């Protein structure tokens, strides 16, 4: 892609502009089974497959639950914010609580080939597109 | 009580600074909690996606500057199809009202959370005064 050949300082700017243009599309429909829009998701295409990336800073790996079924993914967990005893609070911007989000991806996913990675507060789900869902080229007779 | 509360999405705030950056990329303000104990001031900042090597903490003239950079090369070859949040570096500066022991700054990064522990300088420690 030409987009990434630009100078390294420009690359992030390009990515940010590209992300802006995909705001407020209703590509991911919320489903009644989940509650709330946390965590916010970014979806990328990588070849035939999809990558779902979300920022969940402060959540331990063990407190995260990811489920995949057919073409829905569920991300649930809890975030806690703790202060040491007898601390006086100056500023409080981080929030704590539970979350449970279910989204439907508009393609079929091969649940056995889904990979999840969690590092530095970023959860990435690598969703492999189901073989039968991949577009097939048809020879014109 | 906090456990049962539903988490809401916090929109990222872009940095509005008097100084301009030389690079066109956007910077965001990390959500920060600050609390004080008897001997230290602790800052807890959310910097998801920033690696240890990409964080810089500077203390100069009582201004504490924190910058965390995203390694956007991880997004190489990924084509955005849907987006709910933007990705950017993090930057924030605080003017410290208290004297800090310059050598006593501890920094820790885990799960996208940067914890800075600023030990108060000896002379800034509160003195208990006993009333006779």
Interface residues (C-beta under 8 A of the other chain):
Chain A: X1 X4 X9 X10 X11 X12 X13 X15 X16 X18 X19 X20 X22 X23 X25 X27 X28 X35 X36 X37 X38 X39 X40 X41 X42 X43 X44 X45 X46 X50 X51 X55 X56 X57 X58 X59 X60 X61 X78 X79 X80 X81 X83 X84 X86 X87 X88 X89 X90 X91 X92 X93 X94 X95 X96 X97 X98 X99 X120 X121 X122
Chain B: X2 X3 X4 X5 X6 X7 X8 X9 X10 X23 X24 X25 X26 X31 X32 X33 X34 X35 X36 X37 X38 X41 X42 X44 X46 X47 X48 X49 X50 X51 X70 X72 X73 X75 X76 X77 X78 X79 X80 X81 X82 X83 X84 X85 X86 X87 X88 X89 X109 X111 X112 X113
